[in-house]
Amino acid sequence: MKKFVLLFVCMFAMASMFAQTNFQELTLEKALEKAKAEDKYVFVDCYTVWCGPCRMMSEKVLPLKEVGEYMNKKFVCIKVDMEKGEGLNMARKYQVSAYPTFLVLTADGSLLHRVVGASVTGEEFIKKIEAGFDENSASNLEKEYAAGNRDMNFLVRYIKALLVSCDWDKAKNVAQEVIASLSDEEKCMEPYWFIYENIDLSPIGSGNVNYLLKHIDQFRQKMGVEKVDRKLASLFEIQLEDILRGRNRKATLEDVEKIKQMLDSYQLVGQDYLYNYIELIKAVKTANTNQTLDLYKKIFPKLSDEKIAYLYFMPILDLKEKWNEVQKKELLVLTQQMEEQVEYSKLKASLRNFRTGMLERM
């Protein structure tokens, strides 16, 4: 009986193991050979040892039963460290520069599909991988593009497919090709709005963004005020948050005032939080700790975990030598409140460590 139970446990353990994504210790060459023999594709998990999201995918998503069942039927799966061995050449060949990156290769080594970044769930990950096999995938549409298809509807589909496969450079180039061929009236129309809306296709300072800013009334008329104002707000948000989080140390009070004047000129609806950002930046730059503390109490309880993670700490540290004892106690209380409010465990730990390791010793 004991032997039977032990056998059952072992079988269950083996079944659980094989339900996971089966990563094999093969070189890329051997993986391609095996994929050809088994009529499969090669899946490459491109990682680095320092990449947190890579570890999360490896520990939380790729071992999931539903992911393993999907992957093992279709792929020969390998993991490759992009910073050593054959990973160095693969990173250059397949233009891997962000992590994690997941490559889907045909048996001859051609790139079929690319997924950049982590997924929260197994379902999300499978959906991203499966997109590479759609008739509208970038690899399928690339053949038509190379053959000279320049129909506008096709080009729009191609750009969107390139975005899905995270081939941003090519997507940006094709998008510029499209925009250059449009009349002023067409540029403001719905089929091409996604080009202006996407920060990778139209980064701040680009010709597309400058065109949008100069033709706001036309875009509002064609696309609707709410949609256009939401895009405008995101442009201001990026600039202001870069100042708050310390990514733009060169911005002066004069620069911030110019941003405010531009924001005033657009009269955006429902975007008052941007003015709160502006007031907070001014308070920090003038070392007005009373106003900074008041604005902290007003702003941060309303923010998402993501924004708290990269906006909360730097302004406090910038005024490290300026806080008085009463203000320090209020900051301790507020930080504990934020710690209790947020849901992300690592952010909770960061806030707790900041409170006990920094604020209590300031």
Sequence and secondary structure as in RCSB ss.txt:
>XXXX:A:sequence
MKKFVLLFVCMFAMASMFAQTNFQELTLEKALEKAKAEDKYVFVDCYTVWCGPCRMMSEKVLPLKEVGEYMNKKF
VCIKVDMEKGEGLNMARKYQVSAYPTFLVLTADGSLLHRVVGASVTGEEFIKKIEAGFDENSASNLEKEYAAGNR
DMNFLVRYIKALLVSCDWDKAKNVAQEVIASLSDEEKCMEPYWFIYENIDLSPIGSGNVNYLLKHIDQFRQKMGV
EKVDRKLASLFEIQLEDILRGRNRKATLEDVEKIKQMLDSYQLVGQDYLYNYIELIKAVKTANTNQTLDLYKKIF
PKLSDEKIAYLYFMPILDLKEKWNEVQKKELLVLTQQMEEQVEYSKLKASLRNFRTGMLERM
>XXXX:A:secstr
 HHHHHHHHHHHHHHHHHHS  B    HHHHHHHHHHHT EEEEEEE TT HHHHHIIIIITTSHHHHHHHHHHE
EEEEEETTSTHHHHHHHHTT  SSSEEEEE TTS EEEEEES  SSHHHHHHHHHGGGSTTSHHHHHHHHHTT  
 HHHHHHHHHHHHHTT HHHHHHHHHHHHHTS HHHHTSGGGHHHHH TTTS TTSHHHHHHHHTHHHHHHHH H
HHHHHHHHHHHHHHHHHHHTTS     HHHHHHHHHHHHHHT TT THHHHHHHHHHHHHTT HHHHHHHHHHHG
GGS HHHHHHHSHHHHHHTTTT  HHHHHHHHHHHHHHHHH   HHHHHHHHHHHHHTGGG 
